Amino acid sequence: MTERIWLGCLCLLIVIPLHAENAIQLLSHEGKAVSGVVLYLQHKAPEGESAQASIRPTISQRNKQFQPYVSVVQVGVPVSFENNDDIAHHIYSLTGKERFSFKIRKDEAARTLQFQQAGIIPMGCNIHDWMSGYLLVVDTPYYGITDDNGRVLFSHIESGSYTLRVWHPQMKEADRDQQHIVAWPLTDPFSISLTQPLDSIPEQKPLDDFDFLDGY
């Protein structure tokens, strides 16, 4: 069964069913599973309602790339940055009120940051300017990144009405975002289809492969 939902000029196709309870699946406009995309549920919690514990993500610098390319964290939850290369990196973000810049050398302990405002944080490396990655800070404990089957499994969620948001920096929609209203608990698991293909992720390597500033 399919249901076509209109949100202003945005049309989302809901496909039922899946086989995992409380799982939401993301499909491409061609019906294929899409991995590596953030899904999260926003909900105005009743006073006194406790939120589930959120995962502390780790953003690695490996092979002169950010891995993963896209990460997500709840406001106030620590994020670890670790250098798994044998060279130095200088990680930074110059966007928004929570800008940061720090050096992390080979074999150095991981750095930990906390972000107090929801928003998109683009990241780069001052030494290796082809490196790029994104951290999405959300104001909800209900979030995940789609797996190889395009799915996120949500658990321990209070009953109520939620806004399901789909986000990736390569989405072509306005604000790189799609939204849909979801009533919880789900009576049937369901899928959401992207209305357009994702843009290509930038290639994470230099034009001339060389290392410098090893003692930076």
C-alpha positions, 0 to 999 in steps of 0.5 A, a space after each residue: 500500500 502507498 500513501 502520497 503526502 503533500 507538504 506545501 510543494 513537497 510530496 513524500 511517498 509513504 510505502 507500507 510495510 517494513 518488517 522491523 517494528 518502529 523502523 523507518 526506511 529511507 529510499 531514493 527517488 528510484 526506490 533503492 535504500 539510501 545509507 548515511 542520511 540523518 533521520 530524527 524525530 522532533 517532539 515537544 515533550 511534556 513537562 517532566 518527561 525524561 529523554 533517552 540516553 544519547 549516543 556519544 559520536 566519534 568523528 575520526 580523521 582517517 586516510 586524510 578524510 573525515 569518517 564518517 562524512 556525516 555525524 549527528 549528536 544531541 545538543 549538549 552531548 560530547 563529541 570526540 574527535 580522534 586522529 587515526 592518521 600518522 600526520 597532524 590535522 587542524 580541525 575547524 568550523 567557521 560557521 555559526 556561534 559555536 566555531 572551533 579550531 584545534 590541532 590534533 597531532 598523530 598519537 594525541 588523545 582524542 579531543 572532546 567538544 560539546 555544542 549547546 545549539 542545534 544546527 549544521 556544523 561544516 568541518 574542514 582541515 586547515 592542513 588538508 583543504 580537501 577534507 570536508 565533513 558535517 556534524 548535525 546538532 539536533 534538539 532531540 534524543 530521537 535520531 540515527 543515521 540510515 544503515 546499508 538497508 536505509 533504516 533507522 530503528 527508533 526505540 523507547 519513544 513516548 506516544 505522541 505526534 512527531 515531526 520526522 526530519 530527513 537531512 543530508 548536506 547533498 540533498 537538493 531540497 530547501 535547507 537540505 531537509 524533508 519533513 513529515 508528521 508521524 503519529 507514535 507508536 507506529 501502527 505499521 513501519 513505513 518508508 520515506 522516499 527522497 523526491 530527488 537524487 542526492 548530489 555527489 559527495 566531494 572527493 576526499 583527496 588532493 590533486 597532488 598527493 603529498 604530506 607536509 607540516 608533519 611536526 605542525 
